[in-house]
């Protein structure tokens, strides 16, 4: 958690490291279930984006509107090993999104079976 400076909002910097060359996602949930949650998903060759998880199928994984794409320093990279690293900074309290608070939160994660966004392991 990053302390705000002046009138800036509180943010959190997150990093997910997984073996292999794959897409990665970190989700934010109110009940621990995928459906109804939100996520940051990084696909190789693309900038990580925020998504609404409206169901447990690909048609339910929908990018948020461009106006909600507020991630900072977002990246997904592959390093020797190989390992894939998703890293980003997110505002903790954004209108219309699941709020992240200091203390207990419920996080989800997913690692794809390839570098194309699709079914996860």
C-alpha positions in Angstrom: 0.0 0.0 0.0 1.4 3.4 -1.0 0.6 6.3 1.3 -1.0 9.3 -0.5 0.9 12.5 -1.1 -1.3 15.6 -0.6 -4.7 15.1 -2.3 -3.6 12.0 -4.2 -5.6 8.8 -3.6 -4.1 5.7 -1.8 -2.7 3.1 -4.2 -1.5 -0.4 -4.0 1.4 -1.9 -6.1 1.0 -5.6 -6.9 3.3 -8.1 -8.6 2.4 -11.7 -9.6 5.3 -14.0 -10.7 4.6 -17.4 -12.3 6.7 -20.0 -14.0 6.2 -20.3 -17.8 5.2 -18.0 -20.6 1.6 -17.1 -20.0 -1.1 -14.5 -19.4 -1.7 -13.6 -15.7 -4.5 -12.1 -13.7 -5.0 -10.7 -10.2 -8.7 -10.4 -9.1 -10.5 -8.4 -6.5 -13.5 -10.1 -5.0 -16.1 -9.5 -2.3 -17.0 -13.2 -1.8 -14.0 -15.2 -3.2 -15.8 -16.2 -6.4 -14.7 -15.3 -9.9 -18.2 -14.2 -11.1 -19.0 -10.7 -9.9 -15.3 -9.9 -9.3 -12.9 -7.5 -11.0 -9.4 -8.2 -12.2 -6.2 -6.8 -13.8 -5.2 -9.1 -16.6 -1.9 -9.0 -18.4 -1.5 -10.6 -21.9 1.9 -10.7 -23.4 2.3 -8.0 -26.1 -0.5 -5.9 -24.7 -0.8 -3.4 -21.8 -2.4 -4.9 -18.7 -6.1 -3.8 -18.4 -8.9 -3.9 -15.8 -11.7 -6.3 -16.5 -15.2 -7.1 -15.1 -15.6 -10.8 -14.4 -19.3 -11.4 -15.2 -19.1 -15.2 -15.4 -16.8 -18.2 -15.5 -16.5 -18.3 -19.2 -14.6 -16.1 -21.8 -17.8 -14.2 -22.7 -18.0 -13.1 -19.1 -14.5 -11.6 -19.0 -15.0 -8.0 -20.3 -12.6 -5.1 -20.3 -13.8 -2.1 -18.3 -14.5 1.2 -20.2 -11.5 3.2 -21.2 -12.4 5.8 -18.6 -11.8 3.2 -15.9 -8.4 2.1 -17.2 -6.5 4.0 -14.5 -3.6 1.6 -13.8 -0.2 3.1 -13.4 3.2 1.5 -14.3 1.4 -1.6 -15.6 3.5 -4.2 -17.3 3.8 -7.9 -18.1 7.2 -9.3 -19.0 8.9 -12.6 -19.5 12.3 -13.2 -17.9 14.8 -16.1 -18.1 13.6 -19.2 -16.5 11.2 -18.6 -18.1 9.0 -16.7 -15.6 6.2 -14.2 -16.4 5.8 -11.1 -14.2 2.6 -9.0 -14.0 3.1 -5.7 -12.1 0.9 -2.6 -11.7 -0.2 0.1 -9.3 -3.9 0.6 -8.8 -6.0 3.2 -7.0 -7.6 1.5 -4.0 -10.9 3.4 -4.0 -12.5 4.0 -7.4 -16.1 4.9 -8.1 -18.1 1.8 -9.3 -15.3 -0.7 -8.5 -14.6 -3.0 -5.6 -12.7 -1.0 -3.0 -9.4 -2.3 -1.6 -8.8 -1.4 2.0 -5.8 -1.6 4.3 -6.1 -4.9 6.1 -8.2 -7.9 4.9 -9.1 -8.2 1.2 -10.0 -11.2 -0.9 -7.7 -11.6 -3.9 -7.9 -14.1 -6.8 -5.3 -15.0 -9.3 -5.1 -16.9 -12.6 -2.4 -18.2 -14.8 -3.3 -19.0 -18.4 -2.4 -22.2 -20.2 -0.8 -20.2 -22.9 0.0 -16.6 -23.7 -3.4 -16.1 -25.4 -6.2 -15.0 -23.1 -8.4 -18.0 -22.5 -8.9 -20.9 -20.1 -6.7 -20.8 -17.0 -5.1 -23.5 -15.0 
